[in-house]
Amino acid sequence: MPRHPGISRAGDRQPCPKGCAFSRSLHTHHDSLLTVDNDPHSLLELMELAVTWHELDYSGTQVIPPSQWLDFLDCHQWHDPDLAERIFSLATDIARHPTRHPQHETASSPSILRLAPAHVS
C-alpha cells in the first residue's frame, strides 16, 4: 500500500542544505522530496501526487504544491542534478495538465501508443 504524501518513515529527516522555507513548515514532505533522485518510493509518491493533484483534495494535507516544485528543485543540492530536474519537470507538467478522460476522446484524438510489439506467430 503506498504511503500517503506527508507521512515519513522513521529517520528520514534530513537537514536542508540551504534552509528553504519548507524545511520547517512542511518538513515531512520536504524530506521525502529530497530523495526523489535516489529513492524509487519517493519518486513514485511524487508521481502519484502529480497525477492525482486535480482528482483529490489535498487542502488539508501538509504537502508542497506542484506550483512550488521547481522552486524547491532550484534551492537544493541533488545526488544527480540532471535526473532531479527531469523528475520535477515531469511531475510539474503532469500536475499542470490533468489527464484526459476517454469520454472526451474524438475521432481526431491521437490513438493510444502500443508500448509492446505485437507477437507474430
Secondary structure, DSSP 4 states (H G I P E B T S, - for coil): -PPPTT---TT-----TT--THHHHTHHHHHHHTTTTT-HHHHHHHHHHHHHTTTS--TTS----GGGHHHHHHTS--SSHHHHHHHHHHHHHHHHSPPPPGGG--TTSPPPPP-SPPP--
